[in-house]
C-alpha cells in the first residue's frame, strides 16, 4: 500500500463519478447529538476530511459561526457552498490536513481517520494534538471492525485506538455507539478525547 495512494486526485475522481458510499446525506446521529449538547456557540470547531459535511451545515445552522471545513478535494467543498450559501469562504480549507496551521477548541472526526492510509495513523494523532488548543477536544466516531488491507474505509479496534491516542489525549469516552445509523450499527465507537 503506497503512502500517496489516496491522494487529492483519488478523492476528486470519486466525487466526479459519485462513488461516495460513505455520504449519508444528513448529519450522523451520534455527532448531531454531541453537537446539540454543546452550549458555547463561540467555540472554534474544525471538521477535517469533511466531504459534503452535513455536520458542518448543522453546526452553522444552529449558531456555531466559528465552524471550519477542510477537504483535500474541491468538489465536496463546492457542494457544501451550494447548500450553505452564507458560509464564509475563508472558513473553507481546500488543502492537505497535515499542512493546516491553526488551532481549534473542538475537532469533529467523521469518516476521515478511516479514509487515510493506516500508515498515517500516528501522524494523524500527532497532528490532531497540534491543532487543538490547550484542553481542546476531538470527538466523533471511529470504525470498530478489523483493520483490512483493502479500503477505505479501513477498520480498527478499541485496543488499537487506546494505544494510539493515549499518548496525546486523555480518553474521556471511547465506547460502542448506541445511536449509529442503521447501516453502521455495531461498527462504530463514539469517542471524546481531551488534549494532554
SULVEN-V498655 format. One record per residue. N is the residue number from 1. RES is the residue in one small letter. BURIAL is # if it has 16 or more other C-alpha atoms within 10 Angstrom, else .. Layout:
N,RES,BURIAL  N,RES,BURIAL
//
This chain:
1,x,.  2,x,.  3,x,.  4,x,.  5,x,.  6,x,.  7,x,.  8,x,.  9,x,.  10,x,.  11,x,#  12,x,#  13,x,.  14,x,.  15,x,#  16,x,.  17,x,.  18,x,.  19,x,.  20,x,.  21,x,.  22,x,.  23,x,.  24,x,.  25,x,.  26,x,.  27,x,#  28,x,#  29,x,.  30,x,#  31,x,#  32,x,#  33,x,.  34,x,.  35,x,#  36,x,.  37,x,.  38,x,.  39,x,.  40,x,.  41,x,.  42,x,.  43,x,.  44,x,#  45,x,#  46,x,#  47,x,#  48,x,#  49,x,#  50,x,#  51,x,#  52,x,#  53,x,#  54,x,#  55,x,#  56,x,#  57,x,#  58,x,#  59,x,#  60,x,#  61,x,.  62,x,.  63,x,.  64,x,#  65,x,#  66,x,#  67,x,#  68,x,#  69,x,#  70,x,#  71,x,#  72,x,#  73,x,#  74,x,#  75,x,#  76,x,#  77,x,#  78,x,.  79,x,.  80,x,#  81,x,#  82,x,.  83,x,.  84,x,#  85,x,.  86,x,.  87,x,#  88,x,.  89,x,.  90,x,.  91,x,.  92,x,#  93,x,#  94,x,#  95,x,#  96,x,.  97,x,#  98,x,.  99,x,.  100,x,.  101,x,.  102,x,.  103,x,#  104,x,#  105,x,#  106,x,#  107,x,#  108,x,#  109,x,#  110,x,#  111,x,#  112,x,#  113,x,#  114,x,#  115,x,#  116,x,#  117,x,#  118,x,#  119,x,.  120,x,.  121,x,#  122,x,.  123,x,.  124,x,#  125,x,#  126,x,#  127,x,#  128,x,#  129,x,#  130,x,#  131,x,#  132,x,#  133,x,.  134,x,.  135,x,.  136,x,#  137,x,#  138,x,#  139,x,#  140,x,#  141,x,#  142,x,#  143,x,#  144,x,#  145,x,.  146,x,.  147,x,#  148,x,.  149,x,.  150,x,.  151,x,.  152,x,#  153,x,#  154,x,#  155,x,#  156,x,#  157,x,#  158,x,#  159,x,.  160,x,.  161,x,#  162,x,.  163,x,.  164,x,#  165,x,#  166,x,.  167,x,.  168,x,#  169,x,#  170,x,#  171,x,#  172,x,.  173,x,.  174,x,#  175,x,.  176,x,#  177,x,#  178,x,.  179,x,#  180,x,#  181,x,.  182,x,.  183,x,.  184,x,.  185,x,.  186,x,#  187,x,#  188,x,#  189,x,#  190,x,#  191,x,#  192,x,#  193,x,#  194,x,#  195,x,#  196,x,.
//
